Amino acid sequence: MRRPVGRTIFFETVGIPDMLERGQLPEQASPVGLGLGPLTTNAAGALGLTERCRVGAGLIDAHGGALGVLGGFAGMMVR
């Protein structure tokens, strides 16, 4: 399987060249909010939920917070 070169170089540089395989990372990131499907039977049981519960792609807290703060400045001109 061919991986994007930039990610491969980054992981090699920081000392975890096998991160893509070890972390079972997808070839491409999912957009925030994308529906990824229902919970698996094991996950539903462990969480006390049903398999009808849907899973969505999330956002890292720090990134979400930055968007929330910066969103307040949307449309303002910088001089």
N, C-alpha and C positions, 0 to 999 in steps of 0.2 A: 504494500500500500504506500502510495506517495504522500508525503506530508509537506505542508508549506515550509519553505526553507527558513523564513524568519523565526518561526516558533522553534524549529529544530536548533538553530544557532543559539537562540536565547537560552533554552534549557541546557544545552551543552555548556554554555558560558557560566551558568550559575551552578554547575556541578550535578545536574540531574538529567542526563541525556536520555534516560529511558522513561521520562515522565509521561509522554503521550501514551505509551503502551501500559505502563504500570498504573496510571490513573484512569485508563480506559476512556481517554478523552475523545470526543467525536472529531471527525475531520473538520467540521465547521461549527462555530458557536450558534446557538439558537437565539433568535430575537427575544427580548424581554417580553413576557406576557404570552408567548406562544404556548398553546395547549400541547402538552407532551403525551397525554393519554391518562388512563386510569391508574390508580395504585395497583401494585401487584398484590396477590393474595397474602404473601408474607408481610409486606409493608402495612397493608390494611390491618392485619391481625395485631402487629406489633404496636400500631398507633391507636388501636381501638376505633378504627373507621371502617367504612365499607369500601368495596372495590369500585363503587360508583363515584367515589371521590376523585376529582380530576387533578392532575398535576400540571403546573405551568412553570415555564422558565422564569427564574428569579433574577434579582439584581443584588450585587454586593452592597451592603449597608452604606459604606462610605461613598460609593458612586451615586446611590440613590439620594443620600443627604446632600451631596454637591449639586445634583440636579434640582432638588427642592430649594436650596438657597439661591442658586444662580437663576432659577426660573423667575424669581421676584424681580430680577433686573432685566428680563427680556424686553426688548424694544427700546431700552435706554441707549442713547448715543454716548460714545466715549469721545472726549475732546482732548 
